[in-house]
Each structure stands twice: as C-alpha cells, then as structure tokens.
C-alpha cells in the first residue's frame, strides 16, 4: 500500500501518540484532532509531533465533521474517548457526550465523504465475567464508561448496516507501555509508587479481577494492520478483539510489578 492520509481523533493520547509516531515513521500523512486543552502527557513525554497537523476541538461538536470534510483523509482512526473508568463514574455526562455523540459526529462525516473508519471501543463492553472473550460474546456493560463504549460500538454497527460506511471496530484489552501517565491505573501507577518507595494501592475488591494485557506496540501493530485491510477492502463491517491471551488477576499483575521493580 502507498502513502496513507490518516485522520486520527484523540491523537495526543497514549495510544494516539504511539500510532501517530508509527504512521509518520512509515511515511504516511497524519492529521490529528484533540482537546482544546489536551491531556498532552504522552505527546510531550514521547514526541514533539512536529510532522503532524493538529486541530483542536471537542469531538462531540459539529466542528468535527467540518474538519474531517476539510481534511479529506483516506481513512479515519477514531480513538478519542473519556478513557478513565473512575472519572466516568463520578461525572457520567462528559463520558456519554464524548464517547457516544463524538462517535456519531465522526461517523456522520465519514458517511458524507464515503471514507472508511476504524473505531476503538473496549473489551469492557463484555462486562465483568472476565476474559477470554469472543467477538460474539453478549454485551453486559454496567459502568458509564463501559456503557458509553457499548453504545458507540452499536452506533458503528448502525452506520455500517444502514449507510454502508466501511467500518472496523476494535475492542482492546488493557493497554500498557511507555507514555501512559494516567497514574490511577494499576499500570503505570504501581510502578510510580514503587519508584518513590511508596506502597502501591490495590483495593481488596479488585484483587481477583482478571484482566488481559497488551503492550502498546502490539496494539498499534493491530490497528495499522486493520487500517490497511480496511483501505484494501479486505475487511469491513467487523469487530475485532485485540489481546494477547495474557490474562492475570490484578494481584498477580501487582506481584509481577513488584518483582521487576
């Protein structure tokens, strides 16, 4: 495949930064979209991003459609989301606005332009039964974050079936790696606590929760592969789980973290 022109929402986030770095390194053009006052920790920590055109705005506004239509990309990768589960629980309205209506505005722009889109949701849509999951596993969300992502996933299916928009949805497990500075997460928060000679926190109710983990490089590899297949017409109207099969309880993960530090 030749040079791609990729519009990435949430480009300055943890996964978005790694994806932009990968695409630019391969010679593709990246147009990014992020918050007016972005959470730029990953962007600043890993990269100056000088080769990327950045637009600022709220993904759940009309401006999103206008910017995508102006950019005329070959493909859109929609990563923008309110990604912290605890924040969504405390303040659900911004979570639903960003994750649900933001997805609607992105898909509406892609419908108008007939541009394919890869949209990221999460394996949290399957609920608390624990991995491994199949793509056919029924949705059982219960927190505002889970529910907003399940709604976004269904909206993607709606646009694919109703308007024939070429869409691939990816449902990722827990992603870890350099540049994730959301310290409330088990990774990287436990590493930072131990580096400071502090006691890492793992609540008793969360110790036996089983989670699947994937390194951000593998996550980006999967996204790039599926984006190429989407542009080639080799896949569409499909959802893919991204994972590794590496399933651990939070207690087991904490023990690994303690071991390597």
C-alpha positions, 0 to 999 in steps of 0.5 A: 500500500502507498502513502496513507492520509490518516485522520486520527481523533484523540491523537495526543493520547497514549495510544494516539501518540504511539500510532501517530509516531508509527504512521509518520515513521512509515511515511504516511500523512497524519492529521490529528484532532484533540482537546482544546486543552489536551491531556498532552502527557504522552505527546510531550513525554514521547514526541514533539509531533512536529510532522503532524497537523493538529486541530483542536476541538471537542469531538462531540461538536459539529466542528468535527465533521467540518474538519474531517470534510476539510481534511479529506483523509483516506481513512479515519482512526477514531480513538478519542474517548473519556478513557478513565473508568473512575472519572466516568463514574463520578461525572457520567455526562462528559463520558456519554457526550464524548464517547457516544455523540463524538462517535456519531459526529465522526461517523456522520462525516465519514458517511458524507465523504464515503471514507472508511473508519476504524473505531476503538471501543473496549473489551469492557463492553463484555462486562465483568465475567472476565476474559477470554472473550469472543467477538460474539460474546453478549454485551453486559456493560454496567459502568458509564464508561463501559456503557458509553463504549457499548453504545458507540460500538452499536452506533458503528454497527448502525452506520455500517448496516444502514449507510454502508460506511466501511467500518472496523471496530476494535475492542482492546484489552488493557493497554500498557507501555511507555507514555501512559501517565494516567497514574490511577491505573494499576499500570503505570501507577504501581510502578510510580509508587514503587519508584518513590518507595511508596506502597502501591494501592490495590483495593481488596475488591479488585484483587481477583479481577482478571484482566488481559494485557497488551503492550502498546506496540502490539496494539498499534501493530493491530490497528495499522494492520486493520487500517490497511485491510480496511483501505484494501477492502479486505475487511469491513463491517467487523469487530475485532478483539485485540489481546494477547491471551495474557490474562492475570488477576490484578494481584498477580499483575501487582506481584509481577510489578513488584518483582521487576521493580 
